[in-house]
Structures are given as structure tokens and as C-alpha cells.
């Protein structure tokens, strides 16, 4: 049996610590916002995804939350 169409979605995870501190507005340093791309199953996790990932700009593990595409 074929399953439903597009059960797995691509999601973008963004560092919540960098986004809160507005790192992109500082033009003097070459800082940015850490982003990861992953997949999630819409049926099992309908809410927004949050994972602990390493942020190379904060130099530590932080919470990365799902953002809109």
C-alpha cells in the first residue's frame, strides 16, 4: 500500500540564541546565524521541532528551533 503524499517534510533549524542576540546586525564581525536542514515526519511531530545542536558562532550547543521556509 502506498502511504500518504509527502509524509516527511524538510525543515530548517535556526539557533535561537543567535537570533535573539541579533548577530547579523553587527557588521564588524563575520558572524552569522547557525542553520541546519533536516527532515521530520508530519504525522508523528505536528508541532515545531526543537533540537540541541552545535552553533559555530556561539561556540556551544544551543537550542535550534524550526523556522518558516
MMTF fields as JSON, N, C-alpha, C and O atoms, coordinates in Angstrom:
{
  "mmtfVersion": "1.0.0",
  "mmtfProducer": "UNKNOWN",
  "numBonds": 275,
  "numAtoms": 276,
  "numGroups": 69,
  "numChains": 1,
  "numModels": 1,
  "chainsPerModel": [1],
  "groupsPerChain": [69],
  "chainIdList": ["A"],
  "bondAtomList": [4, 2, 8, 6, 12, 10, 16, 14, 20, 18, 24, 22, 28, 26, 32, 30, 36, 34, 40, 38, 44, 42, 48, 46, 52, 50, 56, 54, 60, 58, 64, 62, 68, 66, 72, 70, 76, 74, 80, 78, 84, 82, 88, 86, 92, 90, 96, 94, 100, 98, 104, 102, 108, 106, 112, 110, 116, 114, 120, 118, 124, 122, 128, 126, 132, 130, 136, 134, 140, 138, 144, 142, 148, 146, 152, 150, 156, 154, 160, 158, 164, 162, 168, 166, 172, 170, 176, 174, 180, 178, 184, 182, 188, 186, 192, 190, 196, 194, 200, 198, 204, 202, 208, 206, 212, 210, 216, 214, 220, 218, 224, 222, 228, 226, 232, 230, 236, 234, 240, 238, 244, 242, 248, 246, 252, 250, 256, 254, 260, 258, 264, 262, 268, 266, 272, 270],
  "bondOrderList": [1, 1, 1, 1, 1, 1, 1, 1, 1, 1, 1, 1, 1, 1, 1, 1, 1, 1, 1, 1, 1, 1, 1, 1, 1, 1, 1, 1, 1, 1, 1, 1, 1, 1, 1, 1, 1, 1, 1, 1, 1, 1, 1, 1, 1, 1, 1, 1, 1, 1, 1, 1, 1, 1, 1, 1, 1, 1, 1, 1, 1, 1, 1, 1, 1, 1, 1, 1],
  "groupList": [{"groupName": "UNK", "atomNameList": ["N", "CA", "C", "O"], "elementList": ["N", "C", "C", "O"], "formalChargeList": [0, 0, 0, 0], "bondAtomList": [1, 0, 2, 1, 3, 2], "bondOrderList": [1, 1, 2], "singleLetterCode": "X", "chemCompType": "L-PEPTIDE LINKING"}],
  "groupTypeList": [0, 0, 0, 0, 0, 0, 0, 0, 0, 0, 0, 0, 0, 0, 0, 0, 0, 0, 0, 0, 0, 0, 0, 0, 0, 0, 0, 0, 0, 0, 0, 0, 0, 0, 0, 0, 0, 0, 0, 0, 0, 0, 0, 0, 0, 0, 0, 0, 0, 0, 0, 0, 0, 0, 0, 0, 0, 0, 0, 0, 0, 0, 0, 0, 0, 0, 0, 0, 0],
  "groupIdList": [1, 2, 3, 4, 5, 6, 7, 8, 9, 10, 11, 12, 13, 14, 15, 16, 17, 18, 19, 20, 21, 22, 23, 24, 25, 26, 27, 28, 29, 30, 31, 32, 33, 34, 35, 36, 37, 38, 39, 40, 41, 42, 43, 44, 45, 46, 47, 48, 49, 50, 51, 52, 53, 54, 55, 56, 57, 58, 59, 60, 61, 62, 63, 64, 65, 66, 67, 68, 69],
  "secStructList": [7, 7, 7, 7, 6, 6, 7, 3, 3, 3, 3, 3, 3, 3, 3, 2, 2, 2, 2, 2, 2, 6, 4, 4, 4, 7, 7, 1, 1, 7, 7, 7, 7, 7, 3, 3, 3, 3, 3, 3, 3, 6, 6, 6, 7, 7, 1, 7, 7, 3, 3, 3, 3, 3, 3, 6, 6, 6, 6, 3, 3, 3, 3, 3, 3, 3, 3, 7, 7],
  "xCoordList": [0.828, 0.0, 0.877, 1.891, 0.475, 1.201, 0.769, -0.406, 1.745, 1.436, 1.008, 1.049, 0.599, 0.165, 1.28, 2.464, 0.879, 1.816, 2.6, 2.012, 3.909, 4.795, 4.614, 4.253, 4.869, 4.768, 5.939, 5.765, 7.13, 8.311, 8.53, 8.499, 8.749, 8.986, 10.419, 11.01, 10.974, 12.258, 12.007, 11.122, 12.774, 12.642, 14.01, 15.043, 14.001, 15.223, 15.247, 14.296, 16.359, 16.537, 17.495, 18.571, 17.112, 17.927, 18.262, 17.426, 19.48, 19.928, 19.093, 19.041, 18.443, 17.602, 18.444, 18.006, 19.63, 20.498, 21.028, 21.019, 21.482, 21.98, 20.854, 21.06, 19.668, 18.536, 18.095, 17.688, 18.174, 17.78, 18.776, 18.383, 20.054, 21.086, 21.304, 22.147, 20.573, 20.703, 22.151, 22.71, 22.748, 24.152, 24.378, 25.437, 23.406, 23.579, 23.692, 24.226, 23.211, 23.237, 24.619, 24.889, 25.503, 26.867, 27.67, 27.962, 28.023, 28.701, 30.211, 30.893, 30.754, 32.193, 32.729, 33.828, 31.98, 32.448, 31.782, 30.641, 32.488, 31.913, 31.002, 31.105, 30.116, 29.225, 27.952, 27.617, 27.264, 26.014, 25.096, 25.301, 24.098, 23.174, 23.342, 23.315, 23.515, 23.7, 22.377, 21.351, 22.396, 21.197, 21.525, 22.584, 20.614, 20.712, 19.458, 18.389, 19.596, 18.46, 18.288, 19.247, 17.059, 16.759, 15.351, 14.683, 14.896, 13.562, 12.789, 13.37, 11.471, 10.621, 9.376, 8.966, 8.784, 7.572, 6.39, 6.225, 5.576, 4.438, 3.429, 2.83, 3.235, 2.227, 2.659, 1.83, 3.939, 4.414, 4.705, 4.507, 5.169, 5.524, 4.86, 5.505, 3.584, 2.911, 3.347, 3.199, 3.89, 4.322, 5.724, 6.351, 6.195, 7.514, 8.611, 8.512, 9.655, 10.749, 11.81, 12.124, 12.369, 13.472, 14.506, 14.182, 15.754, 16.841, 18.042, 18.237, 18.861, 20.122, 21.186, 21.497, 21.744, 22.786, 23.942, 23.787, 25.1, 26.262, 26.172, 25.925, 26.375, 26.387, 27.834, 28.464, 28.38, 29.778, 29.991, 31.133, 28.933, 29.069, 29.039, 29.737, 28.243, 28.199, 29.286, 29.638, 29.81, 30.821, 30.328, 31.088, 29.049, 28.489, 27.212, 26.704, 26.705, 25.451, 24.299, 24.232, 23.39, 22.241, 20.991, 21.072, 19.841, 18.567, 18.388, 18.485, 18.131, 17.831, 16.361, 15.93, 15.594, 14.161, 13.8, 14.519, 12.682, 12.192, 11.702, 11.025, 12.041, 11.593, 10.818, 10.84, 10.127, 9.409, 10.391, 11.49, 9.996, 10.849, 10.761, 11.41],
  "yCoordList": [-1.176, 0.0, 1.245, 1.313, 2.197, 3.458, 4.339, 4.391, 5.023, 5.912, 7.268, 7.52, 8.134, 9.477, 10.264, 9.99, 11.227, 12.021, 12.954, 13.623, 13.004, 13.909, 13.83, 14.814, 12.64, 12.475, 13.176, 13.753, 13.134, 13.759, 15.138, 15.293, 16.127, 17.496, 17.909, 17.471, 18.751, 19.377, 20.566, 21.38, 20.669, 21.793, 22.438, 21.78, 23.733, 24.475, 24.793, 25.356, 24.423, 24.7, 25.869, 25.872, 26.864, 28.062, 28.232, 27.976, 28.662, 28.873, 29.968, 31.093, 29.642, 30.627, 31.649, 32.784, 31.272, 32.196, 33.287, 34.461, 32.934, 33.918, 34.826, 36.026, 34.264, 35.049, 36.072, 37.181, 35.701, 36.615, 37.763, 38.891, 37.484, 38.5, 39.358, 40.254, 39.117, 39.873, 39.935, 41.015, 38.761, 38.676, 39.255, 39.826, 39.119, 39.599, 41.114, 41.622, 41.851, 43.304, 43.881, 45.035, 43.075, 43.537, 43.372, 42.247, 44.452, 44.377, 44.257, 43.937, 44.513, 44.482, 43.058, 42.796, 42.139, 40.762, 39.895, 40.153, 38.865, 37.993, 36.93, 35.756, 37.324, 36.374, 36.179, 36.993, 35.101, 34.805, 34.042, 34.026, 33.418, 32.601, 31.162, 30.869, 30.273, 28.86, 28.256, 28.433, 27.549, 26.893, 25.471, 25.209, 24.57, 23.177, 22.824, 23.389, 21.884, 21.38, 19.914, 19.144, 19.53, 18.15, 17.817, 18.648, 16.596, 16.164, 15.793, 15.385, 15.939, 15.473, 14.836, 15.156, 13.937, 13.261, 14.096, 14.298, 14.577, 15.435, 14.739, 15.369, 13.434, 12.704, 12.496, 12.574, 12.234, 11.968, 13.244, 13.272, 14.302, 15.551, 16.726, 17.394, 16.989, 18.103, 19.47, 20.474, 19.52, 20.8, 21.153, 20.375, 22.329, 22.777, 21.968, 21.629, 21.667, 20.841, 21.705, 22.787, 21.242, 21.918, 20.877, 19.897, 21.08, 20.151, 20.91, 22.08, 20.239, 20.825, 20.486, 19.316, 21.519, 21.344, 22.281, 23.214, 22.03, 22.887, 24.12, 24.016, 25.291, 26.551, 27.018, 27.296, 27.111, 27.537, 29.013, 29.432, 29.812, 31.232, 31.461, 32.341, 30.684, 30.778, 29.909, 30.095, 28.961, 28.002, 27.121, 26.794, 26.744, 25.831, 25.205, 25.628, 24.202, 23.564, 24.433, 24.806, 24.755, 25.594, 24.964, 24.014, 25.495, 25.023, 25.623, 26.837, 24.764, 25.185, 24.882, 23.734, 25.905, 25.734, 25.821, 26.414, 25.223, 25.201, 26.588, 27.259, 27.023, 28.306, 28.069, 26.971, 29.106, 29.019, 29.028, 29.569, 28.428, 28.389, 29.684, 29.843],
  "zCoordList": [0.0, 0.0, 0.0, 0.694, -0.77, -0.813, 0.358, 0.721, 0.934, 2.059, 1.526, 0.322, 2.438, 2.066, 1.389, 1.582, 0.608, -0.157, 0.761, 1.61, 0.602, 1.331, 2.841, 3.486, 3.401, 4.842, 5.529, 6.602, 4.925, 5.514, 4.886, 3.665, 5.743, 5.292, 5.584, 6.572, 4.725, 5.018, 5.932, 5.668, 6.998, 7.922, 8.122, 8.003, 8.425, 8.695, 10.176, 10.717, 10.84, 12.256, 12.405, 11.808, 13.199, 13.385, 14.859, 15.726, 15.14, 16.514, 17.171, 16.675, 18.283, 18.955, 19.71, 19.898, 20.141, 20.865, 19.925, 20.294, 18.74, 17.767, 17.289, 17.11, 17.081, 16.588, 17.633, 17.285, 18.914, 19.98, 20.125, 20.421, 19.918, 20.104, 18.869, 18.897, 17.783, 16.532, 16.057, 15.866, 15.871, 15.488, 14.099, 13.839, 13.201, 11.825, 11.735, 10.749, 12.726, 12.657, 12.929, 12.596, 13.538, 13.787, 12.504, 12.1, 11.874, 10.584, 10.718, 9.745, 11.932, 12.117, 12.174, 11.685, 12.759, 12.87, 11.805, 11.423, 11.321, 10.285, 10.89, 10.533, 11.798, 12.458, 11.639, 10.779, 11.919, 11.233, 12.155, 13.368, 11.599, 12.37, 11.914, 10.718, 12.871, 12.579, 12.12, 12.777, 11.002, 10.483, 10.053, 9.483, 10.332, 9.915, 9.122, 9.353, 8.185, 7.418, 7.769, 7.742, 8.101, 8.452, 7.984, 7.369, 8.277, 7.902, 9.154, 10.159, 9.084, 10.171, 9.582, 8.466, 10.34, 9.942, 10.423, 11.626, 9.507, 9.849, 10.742, 11.613, 10.53, 11.291, 12.745, 13.652, 12.97, 14.331, 15.111, 16.326, 14.445, 15.121, 14.403, 13.594, 14.683, 14.009, 14.533, 13.836, 15.767, 16.331, 15.819, 15.099, 16.203, 15.76, 16.442, 17.621, 15.678, 16.146, 16.815, 16.319, 17.939, 18.617, 18.998, 19.67, 18.575, 18.87, 19.395, 19.064, 20.224, 20.67, 19.641, 19.418, 19.013, 18.002, 18.332, 19.121, 17.726, 17.952, 17.069, 15.867, 17.672, 16.939, 16.821, 17.841, 15.612, 15.458, 15.776, 15.963, 15.843, 16.157, 17.669, 18.172, 18.391, 19.855, 20.492, 21.657, 19.717, 20.16, 21.314, 22.226, 21.263, 22.248, 21.689, 20.65, 22.386, 21.995, 22.466, 23.637, 21.55, 21.868, 21.276, 20.497, 21.646, 21.103, 19.703, 19.517, 18.738, 17.375, 17.118, 17.233, 16.771, 16.559, 15.081, 14.277, 14.754, 13.369, 12.962, 13.741, 11.745, 11.215, 9.942, 9.386, 9.474, 8.209, 7.056, 7.173, 5.942, 4.752, 4.001, 2.967]
}
